[in-house]
Amino acid sequence: MLIIFKSGASADVIMLGDAGKKLITAMGKDADDPKGIVTVEQLPAAIAGLKAAIEADRARQAQRTEADEAADREAGRTGMAAPVSLAQRAWPLLDMLEQAVKEKVPVVWGV
């Protein structure tokens, strides 16, 4: 399942369902609702929630141990095969939200 975030302020942001749902939840919205909107008034809170999720993910990554790194190497999850972090996935959506604030337009998905 794809989630396509749309706004008049920027190009569409397309995400796979699980990653998109995590970010929808971080913005304070219901991830189980197939359609949604972040109104202009809700944008600052959505941005704050997304930034908090990014920082939490970075903190989690910083706490990884050498054993975690060794396990990833053993499983072949390094280089291009390394998992993409929530922080990396969130940046395009965060940029969209920030552009939407500047242009005073909402962000929607599922429409």
N, C-alpha and C positions, 0 to 999 in steps of 0.2 A: 504494500500500500504506500502510495506517495502522498505527501502533504505539500501543497503548494501555497506558500505565503505570498500575498499580493498587496501592493500599495502603489498609489499614484506617485510616490516619491522615489521609487527605485525599481530595478528589474526584479522579476520574481525570484524567490528563494525556494528551491525544491529539496525536500528531504525525504528519506525513507521513514516509514511510520514510527518505528520505535524511537529513533533519535528525535524526530519532530514532536512526538508526544511528550518526551522528557522536557523539551524546551517550552512547549505550551504550558506544562505544569509549572515550570520555573517562572513563567510570566504571570502566574496566578489564575490561569484559565483551566477549564475542564477539558482534559485531554481525551475523554471518551466522546465528547461532542464532535461529530464530523465537520461541523461548520463553526466558525468563530470569528470574533472581531475584537480588536484592541482599539477602542475609541481614542480620539485625540486626548480626552481627559485622562484615560487610563495609561497612556504611553509612558509617563514618567515612572509609574509603579512597575510596569512591565519591564522597563529598562533596568530598574534597580533589582528586580527579581532575577533577571537574566545575568546581570553582573555578579550577583551573589552566587549564583550557580557556577559561573565561570571560576570565581575565586575558590569556591569549595572544591571544584574539580582540580584546580591547580594545587591546592593544599594536599589533596589526596595523592596526586602524582608525586609531590615532593616527599611524601612519607614512604614511597616505595623503597624496599630494601634491596640489597645486593642479591639476595635469594630470589626476589621477584624478578629482577633483571635476568638472572641466570635461568629461571624457569621460562621466561619469554624467549631467550636465545635457544634453549632446548626445544621448545615447541615451534621454532621458526617464526616467531612474531617479532621480527626486527626489521629495520629498514622500511622498504615499501610494504611489507606485510604487517607492520606494527598497527595495532588498533588506533583508530582516530578518537581522540579524546572529546569529551563533551565541550570543553573550552574551544577546541578547534571547530567543531560543528556549529557552535553558537555565534561565532563572529559574523558570518553573513547576515544572520537574522538580527543581531544587535545593530549592525550598520543600517539595516532597513528601518528598524525602529527609530534610530537617531535621525535618519533622514526624514522620516515621517513626522517627527516632532518639529523639525525645522520648517517643513512645508505645511504643517497642521492638517495632515490627512491620516485616516485610520489605516490599520493593517488588518487584512482578513485572510481566512483560509477556508478551503472546502466549498468555495462558491465559483 
